[in-house]
Amino acid sequence: MMMKKIIYRISISLVTITFLVFFYFNTNYFIRKQEWKHGSGSSIGDFLLFEYKENFIKGRTIYMNGIPTGRIIFCAGKKLIIKEIRTGESCYYINKSNFQYY
């Protein structure tokens, strides 16, 4: 009986940690700190860098040169999916950073 309880607690802990990691990868904070290169699909730019104040994320909207250009659909750490506002097409970007967690 005790062994089942330990396995259950370990399983719950692993599921919780996995959920938190995926949740963090989807935050604007994580996305802003990375360097994104266009991979495939439509494009809102060859590189997405948010170190300039004209390029920023507000809510789930990406602004390039102060103009709303895309909406963040999903981020899985190394992959970023964006829906281009102008055309409605999907854009796929690849993380070229070394996962900066600061």
Steps between C-alpha positions, in 0.01 A plus 500: 500500500782740591677435168189600302482825693865581423456423130185714493681797659796468264265484200308809614829685555628413152174607335505828695861576406431422133196729504698784660782470244258517206317788668829691539593442133170662402551818704573832335802533729662186356413588140641855533833371633565271200625556144256358246584417137233442237464130424204452266156627407414866478737752658478818705879537474813289451606548863286589800702691758329684781800690632388821326214698650315518163470119496301370795233258615183625666253235605543235232555755219841564344574859399776567247597867467199578721255335256306185600620229259434161660328307777682234698330164464742269682861471608672174593847634585669436166195569278275806486173509306355839409190595302568796273233768558497636144449169318393256773772254395718308742867587551748254650816618674796313647675603821864582427587594859666284758186501719565804714302445821559836668 
